[in-house]
Amino acid sequence: MNDEEYFRNVLSVYLSFLPANLPTELDNSEMITILSRNYGGSYTLIPNAIAVLEYLKRKDLILGIVSNNQTKIRQPLIDFGIDRYFDCIVLSEEVNLYKPDPKIMELACKKLKVPCKNSIYIGDHPFDVLCAHSANMSVAWFPPNRFFTVPKYIDVPEYTIHALTDLIGIL
C-alpha cells in the first residue's frame, strides 16, 4: 500500500483508542502529516544495540519486533545486521493490525509461542504502552527524548529505561 493509505490506517486505529473527550484542533490530514513526519528518513542504530542484542540472545531469550511500519523497514534491519537477532518480526502493514490494537502483540506472541503475560515490550511511544498493557504484557518505556511522556489516560509502564543497556538489569 502507498504511504498515504498506510498512515490513514494507522490514524484510524489511533483515533479508535483515544478517549472520546480528548480535545484536538487538528483535522485528519494534519494528523497524518504529523504521523508521517520524518518517516522513511535515514535510520541509525541506538548506541549499544548490537551488544545488548547479543547479550539477550546469549541468555536464550526469545526476541521479536512489533512495529507500526511498512514492509520496507525490513531492509534497514538487514542492512544493520540486526534482523538475525529476532525470532519474529511483525509489521503492521503485513498483518493489517496497528498498535495500539492489542491483537498485533497477541499475534507476535502466538508466533513466538510465548504467553503475553510472560513477555516484556520495549516501546518508545505511549501507544506502545497502551497496546502492550491491553495485551497483558509488561512494558519497558524507552522515551525518544526527556520531554516525551506517557499521558495520564494510559497506565504507567512497569519500567522506564534511558539506554538499551538498562535492559540488562530488567531482563
Beta strands, then each sheet from edge to edge (+ up, - down):
strand 1: 64-67
strand 2: 88-91
strand 3: 120-123
strand 4: 138-141
strand 5: 159-160
sheet 1: 1+ 2+
sheet 2: 3+ 4+ 5+
end
